[in-house]
């Protein structure tokens, strides 16, 4: 399976979220932003799957599906040894929930601090910051 296919299932969902957010009466993201605890759990689920050696993409289906989109994981084959969610960060204006995360990498070895965006309801979509920016045209 090509690496590009991993990202395809979320395109329609994200485009629908962006379109509906722009068309809604209050023009807000509110109905597409999960509660903080749900967003954090989705992020933990995704990062745990990466640490456990599972492929990127849909990583959980119960009770709510979680789809992770991280190009370093999916395309570059980086291996995660551990992680620590440092904090939830406020969104600039309206938008997804943002989390600052310290990743301890096995391959290549080292630590890095990155941000992840979480949005959606079912599935919950988790994006590494640069992947989210690429998708949203920022």
C-alpha positions as CSV (number, residue, x, y, z in Angstrom):
1,X,0.0,0.0,0.0
2,X,1.4,3.4,-0.9
3,X,2.0,5.9,1.9
4,X,-0.3,8.4,0.3
5,X,-3.3,6.1,0.9
6,X,-2.8,6.5,4.7
7,X,-3.8,10.2,4.4
8,X,-6.7,9.8,2.0
9,X,-9.5,8.7,4.4
10,X,-9.2,11.9,6.4
11,X,-9.3,14.4,3.5
12,X,-13.1,14.2,3.0
13,X,-13.6,14.5,6.8
14,X,-11.3,17.4,7.3
15,X,-12.6,19.2,4.2
16,X,-16.1,18.8,5.4
17,X,-15.1,20.1,8.9
18,X,-13.5,23.1,7.3
19,X,-16.4,23.8,5.0
20,X,-19.0,23.4,7.6
21,X,-17.1,25.6,10.0
22,X,-17.0,28.3,7.4
23,X,-20.7,27.9,6.5
24,X,-22.1,27.6,10.0
25,X,-24.2,30.4,11.4
26,X,-21.7,31.3,14.1
27,X,-18.8,30.6,11.7
28,X,-17.1,28.7,14.5
29,X,-15.3,25.4,15.0
30,X,-17.1,24.7,18.3
31,X,-19.1,21.7,17.1
32,X,-16.0,20.2,15.6
33,X,-13.7,20.6,18.6
34,X,-13.8,17.6,21.0
35,X,-13.9,18.1,24.8
36,X,-10.3,18.4,26.2
37,X,-10.3,15.0,27.9
38,X,-11.5,13.3,24.6
39,X,-8.8,15.1,22.6
40,X,-6.1,14.2,25.0
41,X,-7.2,10.6,25.0
42,X,-7.1,10.5,21.2
43,X,-3.6,11.9,21.2
44,X,-2.5,9.4,23.8
45,X,-4.1,6.6,21.8
46,X,-2.3,7.6,18.6
47,X,1.1,8.1,20.2
48,X,0.9,4.8,22.1
49,X,0.1,3.1,18.8
50,X,3.2,4.7,17.2
51,X,5.3,3.6,20.2
52,X,4.0,0.1,19.9
53,X,5.1,-0.1,16.3
54,X,1.6,0.1,14.7
55,X,1.1,1.9,11.3
56,X,-0.1,5.5,11.1
57,X,-3.7,6.1,10.1
58,X,-6.7,4.7,11.8
59,X,-5.5,3.4,15.2
60,X,-8.6,2.8,17.2
61,X,-12.3,2.2,16.5
62,X,-13.9,1.9,20.0
63,X,-15.7,3.8,21.4
64,X,-14.7,6.5,18.9
65,X,-12.3,6.1,15.9
66,X,-9.0,7.9,16.1
67,X,-7.0,8.7,12.9
68,X,-3.5,10.0,13.2
69,X,-1.7,11.9,10.5
70,X,1.9,12.4,11.2
71,X,4.3,12.4,8.2
72,X,7.3,11.6,10.3
73,X,5.6,8.4,11.4
74,X,3.9,7.5,8.2
75,X,6.4,8.5,5.5
76,X,9.8,8.9,7.2
77,X,9.6,5.7,9.3
78,X,10.8,7.4,12.5
79,X,10.5,5.2,15.6
80,X,9.0,6.5,18.8
81,X,10.4,5.2,22.2
82,X,8.2,7.3,24.5
83,X,6.3,10.5,24.8
84,X,5.0,13.1,27.4
85,X,2.1,15.3,26.8
86,X,3.4,18.6,28.3
87,X,0.3,20.8,28.0
88,X,-2.8,21.7,26.2
89,X,-2.2,25.1,24.5
90,X,-4.9,27.6,23.7
91,X,-5.9,27.9,20.1
92,X,-5.2,31.1,18.3
93,X,-8.8,32.2,17.8
94,X,-11.2,29.4,17.0
95,X,-9.8,26.1,15.9
96,X,-8.8,22.6,17.0
97,X,-7.3,21.7,20.4
98,X,-3.5,22.0,20.4
99,X,-1.1,19.9,22.6
100,X,2.6,20.4,23.1
101,X,4.3,17.0,23.3
102,X,7.8,15.8,24.0
103,X,8.7,12.9,21.8
104,X,11.6,10.6,22.8
105,X,12.8,9.1,19.5
106,X,14.4,5.7,19.1
107,X,15.3,6.2,15.5
108,X,16.7,8.8,14.9
109,X,17.8,9.0,18.6
110,X,16.9,12.1,20.5
111,X,14.1,14.2,21.9
112,X,11.9,16.8,20.2
113,X,9.0,19.0,21.2
114,X,6.2,19.1,18.7
115,X,2.6,20.3,18.6
116,X,-0.5,18.2,17.6
117,X,-3.9,19.4,16.6
118,X,-7.0,17.4,17.5
119,X,-10.4,17.9,15.9
120,X,-13.5,16.1,14.8
121,X,-16.1,13.9,16.6
122,X,-16.0,10.5,15.0
123,X,-13.4,10.0,13.9
124,X,-11.2,12.1,16.1
125,X,-8.4,13.5,13.9
126,X,-4.9,14.0,15.2
127,X,-2.4,16.0,13.1
128,X,1.2,16.9,13.7
129,X,1.4,20.7,13.4
130,X,3.2,20.9,10.0
131,X,0.8,18.3,8.5
132,X,-2.2,20.3,9.8
133,X,-0.8,23.5,8.4
134,X,-0.1,21.8,5.0
135,X,-3.7,20.5,4.9
136,X,-5.3,23.8,5.9
137,X,-3.1,25.9,3.6
138,X,-1.5,27.9,6.5
